[in-house]
Amino acid sequence: MPLGLPFRAQAKPSERSAIDETEAVSHLRTSPRMPGFDYRGGLTAHVTVVTRQRHPLFTDDNLARICLQALDESSRRFDATLYAYCLMPDHLHLLVGLDADTTLKQFMHHFKTVSAFRLKQETSSSPWQTSYYDRILRREEDIAAAQAYVWQNPVMEGLAEKWDAYPYSGPREAIS
């Protein structure tokens, strides 16, 4: 075997596609969660959940309402604080505070399960991509700045001229 060539380069052509496919699948299945961090409450997280294949599911008012009702139910069930949310056509931005008794995983699992079940009844397809992206806010970070970022999304995307005019942002009483 020549020096400097990777082992894969020595695989037979029939074996290469299987190796490439296995690596691609394992890469896609990697968890975005931080290893060793339990995501237990007493934290504030900015979460982004994306629709399957970035399908613009939430251009339909009924589907958007179903999703936001599930978000409200999950926040009540886990006594979570919804600092901000914005349901865009193909993704959801969420700024959520959790107490010490709840993990982010529990909250997100409940929300995605409830919303997926109800949305699938309407659309006959699974609405969400696997997992979600999260960013835990540090204590010194300003929640107001994170809220502004979440609420500014429809303006940046040309869906509204002002952030308080977008119908799928909230909570409405927090937007000023």
Buried (B, 14 or more C-beta within 10 A) or exposed (E): EEEEEEEEEEBEEEEEEEEEEEEEEEEEEEEEBEEEEEBBBEBBBBBBBBBBEEBEBBEBEEBBBBBBEBBBBBBEBBEBBBBBBBBBBBBBBBBBBBEEEBBBBBBBEBBBEBBBEBBEEEBEEEBBBEBBEBEBBEEEEEBEEBBEBBBBBBBEEEBBEEBEEBBBBBEEEBBE
